[in-house]
Amino acid sequence: MTEFKPCGLATAIGSMPNLDAGDALDVVRKYLPDIPVWPQLPKRSFLENMYVQYSEGFPGVVLDHENERIYIDRSESLDEQLERLYQAHIDNDIGGYALGADYAAGFHAFVGSEAGTAVAVKGQVIGPVSWGLAVTDQDRRSIIYDDVLADAVAKHLRLKAAWQQSRLRKICDRTVVFLDEPYLTSLGSAFVAVSDEKVKEMIEEVLSGIDGLKGVHCCGVTDWSLLLSTSIDILSFDAYNYAQSLSLFADDVKAFVDRGGTIGWGIVPSNEDALRIETEESLMYRLDEAFSLLTGKGIALDDLLKSCLITPSCGLASIAKEAAYAALELVNGISQLVKKRCNK
């Protein structure tokens, strides 16, 4: 595990409501100077939809722009394309797994700029479990249930993550890359039949391509013990709505923090109604309550503060620009308060 004591530094999950990459980047730089994140802009284009954004180059991928659907066409042989993917994986040849400018305008604007005083720079990749469940074949069956395609998903995203990190490192020595895994909230339900072993195997495959700081973000309730037992350096979650869920795994959290792990506390809501009523003071109170759920189970507050990142609860693309900016301003403000506590 990479040594990292953020002590309340601020970052974000990634998505923004802007249409212009430059505008989004200016806001990110303003409010997240310590760990700026490249902005994903799903409102800008169908190609920046989080499930489409990392699909470029995947065997058999079809993008239906008219219906805004992505699927994998299994009706023709994919052997040749799969062989190219496997060979690239063996050779660690990331050159063919770039994020195209049409797919990620914010990323290209970000890596074309200076890191300034940043402690680290952050990127993100769709997680393999979520991608495998959300993307289907031509018959609308999730490709995670096809063993060959599920393996290909993990290898493909590993190469995508490695390429992204290689570019981020050109502007800052310390990099952070999250896997965004919203579908982990569905594990264990009657609608998702994926074993814990398969989940962990796919996540670890992608993480193996990241040699900087690596994390997973899940914006709902899941089996936190499964994620905390992986090789992640950072666990990012929606602490505004689900702080109690993490406290149910206090022993796992303590072991994670003790070995140097970081927790990204998504204490600033990504909901416009909630943002209208919350303040730095009310959210700091809420964060203290979340901390108390763990300190009451034997985890030292000092350890939680030192291993703490402050973030929004989820991505900000679904809300108005003004609300997104307000959320980042709150993230920055709470970060300042936590940093002062850490330095006492």
C-alpha positions in Angstrom: 0.0 0.0 0.0 1.4 3.4 -1.0 2.0 5.8 1.9 -0.5 8.6 1.9 -1.8 10.7 4.8 -4.2 13.3 3.2 -5.5 14.8 6.4 -8.7 16.2 4.9 -7.5 17.1 1.4 -10.4 17.6 -1.1 -11.1 16.0 -4.4 -14.2 14.9 -6.3 -15.7 11.8 -8.0 -15.3 13.3 -11.5 -18.5 14.1 -13.4 -19.6 17.7 -14.0 -22.7 19.3 -15.6 -20.7 21.5 -18.0 -20.6 21.4 -21.7 -17.3 23.1 -22.0 -14.2 21.4 -20.8 -12.3 24.6 -20.1 -15.1 25.9 -17.9 -15.3 22.7 -15.9 -11.5 22.6 -15.5 -11.5 26.2 -14.2 -14.0 25.3 -11.4 -12.1 22.2 -10.5 -8.8 24.1 -10.2 -10.5 26.8 -8.1 -12.1 24.5 -5.5 -9.8 21.4 -5.6 -6.3 22.8 -5.9 -4.7 20.0 -3.8 -6.1 17.0 -5.7 -7.7 18.3 -8.9 -9.7 15.7 -10.9 -10.3 15.7 -14.6 -13.9 16.5 -15.4 -16.1 13.9 -17.1 -18.8 15.7 -19.1 -21.7 13.3 -20.0 -24.0 16.2 -21.0 -21.5 17.2 -23.6 -21.8 14.0 -25.7 -23.2 10.4 -25.7 -19.5 9.4 -26.0 -18.9 10.8 -22.5 -21.5 8.6 -20.9 -19.6 6.7 -18.2 -20.3 3.3 -19.8 -19.4 4.5 -23.3 -16.4 6.5 -22.4 -14.1 3.5 -21.8 -15.5 1.3 -24.6 -13.3 2.5 -27.4 -11.4 -0.5 -28.7 -13.4 -3.2 -26.9 -14.1 -6.3 -29.1 -17.4 -6.2 -30.8 -18.5 -2.9 -29.3 -21.4 -1.1 -31.1 -22.5 2.4 -30.3 -26.1 3.1 -31.2 -26.1 6.9 -31.1 -29.8 7.3 -32.2 -31.0 5.3 -29.2 -28.0 6.1 -27.0 -27.3 2.4 -26.4 -24.0 0.6 -26.2 -23.8 -3.2 -26.7 -21.4 -6.0 -27.7 -22.3 -7.8 -31.0 -21.6 -11.5 -30.4 -23.3 -12.5 -33.7 -19.9 -12.5 -35.5 -16.7 -14.1 -34.3 -14.6 -11.9 -32.0 -11.6 -14.2 -31.9 -9.3 -11.9 -33.8 -10.2 -8.8 -31.7 -10.0 -10.8 -28.5 -6.6 -12.1 -29.5 -5.3 -8.5 -30.0 -6.6 -7.6 -26.5 -4.9 -10.6 -24.9 -1.6 -9.9 -26.6 -1.7 -6.3 -25.5 -2.4 -7.4 -22.0 0.5 -9.9 -22.0 2.8 -7.2 -23.5 1.4 -4.4 -21.3 1.0 -2.5 -24.5 -1.2 0.4 -23.5 -0.7 2.5 -26.6 -3.9 1.2 -28.3 -6.1 2.0 -25.2 -6.1 5.7 -25.1 -9.0 7.9 -24.1 -10.0 9.6 -27.4 -10.5 13.4 -27.3 -14.1 12.9 -28.4 -14.7 10.5 -25.5 -13.0 12.6 -22.8 -12.6 16.3 -23.6 -12.0 17.1 -19.9 -9.2 14.6 -19.6 -7.3 16.1 -22.6 -7.8 19.6 -21.3 -6.6 18.5 -17.9 -3.4 16.7 -19.0 -2.6 19.7 -21.3 -2.5 22.0 -18.3 -0.2 22.5 -15.4 -0.7 20.7 -12.0 0.2 23.9 -10.1 0.5 23.3 -6.4 -1.3 20.0 -6.5 -0.3 17.3 -4.1 -1.7 14.7 -6.5 -3.9 14.5 -9.6 -7.0 12.3 -9.9 -8.5 10.2 -12.6 -11.2 7.6 -12.8 -12.2 4.6 -14.8 -15.5 2.7 -14.9 -15.3 -0.4 -12.7 -15.3 -3.8 -14.4 -18.3 -5.1 -12.4 -20.5 -2.1 -13.3 -19.4 -2.1 -16.9 -20.0 -5.8 -17.2 -23.4 -5.6 -15.7 -24.5 -2.4 -17.6 -23.2 -3.4 -21.0 -25.1 -6.2 -22.7 -24.8 -8.3 -25.8 -27.1 -8.0 -28.8 -29.7 -10.0 -26.9 -29.6 -7.7 -23.9 -27.8 -10.1 -21.7 -25.2 -8.5 -19.4 -21.7 -9.5 -20.7 -20.5 -10.2 -17.2 -22.3 -13.6 -17.5 -20.2 -14.5 -20.5 -16.9 -15.7 -19.0 -14.9 -14.8 -22.1 -16.2 -11.3 -22.3 -16.1 -10.7 -18.5 -12.4 -11.6 -18.6 -11.9 -9.3 -21.6 -13.7 -6.4 -19.7 -11.2 -6.6 -16.8 -8.2 -6.8 -19.1 -9.5 -4.0 -21.3 -10.1 -1.7 -18.4 -6.8 -2.5 -16.9 -5.1 -1.3 -20.0 -7.3 1.8 -20.1 -6.4 2.6 -16.5 -2.7 2.1 -17.1 -2.8 4.4 -20.1 -4.7 7.1 -18.2 -2.3 7.0 -15.3 0.7 7.2 -17.6 -0.6 10.5 -18.9 -1.6 11.9 -15.5 1.9 11.2 -14.3 3.3 13.5 -16.9 1.8 16.5 -15.0 2.2 15.2 -11.4 4.3 12.5 -9.8 1.6 11.4 -7.5 -1.6 10.0 -9.2 -4.9 8.8 -7.9 -7.2 6.6 -10.0 -10.6 5.5 -8.8 -12.7 2.6 -10.2 -16.3 3.9 -10.2 -18.5 0.9 -9.2 -22.2 2.0 -8.8 -23.5 -1.5 -9.5 -21.8 -2.9 -6.4 -25.0 -1.8 -4.6 -26.8 -4.6 -6.5 -24.6 -7.5 -5.3 -26.5 -10.1 -3.4 -29.9 -9.1 -4.9 -32.1 -11.5 -6.7 -31.3 -9.7 -10.0 -27.5 -10.0 -9.9 -25.9 -13.4 -9.8 -22.2 -12.6 -9.5 -20.0 -14.2 -6.9 -17.8 -12.3 -4.5 -14.9 -14.2 -5.9 -15.6 -13.0 -9.4 -16.2 -9.4 -8.2 -12.8 -9.3 -6.4 -11.0 -11.0 -9.3 -12.2 -8.5 -11.8 -11.5 -5.5 -9.6 -8.0 -6.8 -8.8 -7.3 -7.3 -12.5 -8.0 -3.6 -13.2 -6.2 -2.4 -10.1 -3.1 -4.3 -11.1 -2.6 -1.8 -14.0 -2.4 1.1 -11.6 0.9 1.7 -9.8 0.0 5.0 -8.1 -2.7 5.4 -5.5 -5.8 3.4 -6.4 -9.3 3.4 -5.1 -12.9 2.3 -5.6 -15.9 4.6 -5.3 -19.4 3.2 -4.6 -22.2 5.6 -4.1 -24.6 3.3 -2.2 -24.6 0.4 0.3 -22.5 -2.6 -0.5 -20.4 -5.3 1.3 -17.6 -2.9 2.4 -15.6 -5.8 3.8 -15.1 -7.2 0.2 -13.7 -3.9 -1.0 -11.6 -3.3 2.1 -9.9 -6.6 1.5 -8.7 -5.7 -1.9 -5.5 -3.9 -2.8 -7.1 -0.5 -2.8 -5.4 2.5 -1.1 -8.6 4.5 -0.9 -12.3 3.6 -0.3 -14.6 6.3 -1.4 -18.3 6.3 -0.4 -21.4 8.3 0.1 -21.0 9.4 3.7 -23.9 11.9 3.5 -26.5 9.1 3.1 -24.8 5.9 4.1 -22.2 6.6 6.9 -23.9 4.0 9.2 -23.4 1.3 6.6 -19.6 1.6 6.9 -19.7 1.5 10.7 -21.2 -2.0 10.4 -17.7 -3.1 9.2 -15.7 -1.3 11.9 -13.2 -4.1 12.3 -12.5 -4.1 8.6 -12.2 -0.3 8.5 -9.8 -0.4 11.4 -7.6 -3.0 9.7 -7.7 -0.9 6.5 -6.7 2.3 8.2 -4.1 0.6 10.3 -2.3 -0.6 7.2 -2.3 2.9 5.7 -5.6 3.0 3.9 -7.5 6.2 3.1 -11.3 6.8 3.3 -12.9 9.3 1.0 -15.8 10.7 2.9 -18.5 11.8 0.5 -20.1 14.1 3.0 -21.3 16.8 0.6 -24.6 15.8 -1.1 -24.9 15.7 -4.8 -28.6 16.4 -4.6 -29.9 19.9 -5.3 -32.6 19.9 -2.6 -30.0 18.9 0.1 -27.5 21.4 -1.2 -30.0 24.3 -0.6 -30.2 23.6 3.1 -26.7 22.4 4.0 -23.9 24.6 5.2 -20.2 23.9 6.1 -21.3 23.8 9.8 -24.2 21.4 9.3 -22.0 19.1 7.1 -19.1 19.2 9.6 -21.6 18.2 12.3 -22.8 15.3 10.1 -19.2 14.3 9.4 -18.4 14.3 13.1 -21.4 12.1 13.7 -20.1 9.7 11.0 -16.7 9.6 12.7 -18.4 8.9 16.1 -19.9 5.7 14.7 -16.4 4.4 14.2 -14.7 5.9 17.2 -17.3 4.3 19.3 -16.1 1.0 18.0 -12.4 1.5 18.9 -11.0 3.5 15.9 -9.0 6.5 17.0 -10.3 9.9 15.8 -6.8 11.0 15.0 -6.4 8.0 12.7 -9.7 8.9 10.9 -8.7 12.5 10.5 -5.2 11.6 9.1 -6.6 9.1 6.6 -9.5 11.4 5.5 -10.3 12.7 2.1 -13.3 15.1 1.6 -15.5 14.6 -1.5 -19.0 15.1 -2.8 -21.2 12.0 -2.2 -21.2 11.2 -5.9 -20.7 12.7 -9.3 -22.2 16.1 -10.0 -23.3 15.8 -13.7 -27.0 15.4 -12.9 -27.4 18.7 -11.2 -27.3 22.3 -12.3 -24.0 24.0 -12.8 -24.7 26.5 -9.9 -25.5 23.6 -7.6 -22.4 21.7 -8.7 -20.2 24.7 -8.0 -21.8 25.1 -4.6 -21.1 21.5 -3.8 -17.4 21.9 -4.6 -17.2 25.1 -2.6 -18.6 23.1 0.4 -16.1 20.4 -0.2 -13.3 22.9 -0.2 -14.6 24.6 3.0 -15.0 21.3 4.9 -11.5 20.3 3.7 -10.1 23.4 5.3 -11.8 22.7 8.6 -10.5 19.1 8.7 -7.0 20.2 7.8 -6.9 22.6 10.7 -7.9 19.8 13.1 -5.2 17.5 11.7 -2.5 20.2 12.2 -3.4 20.9 15.9 
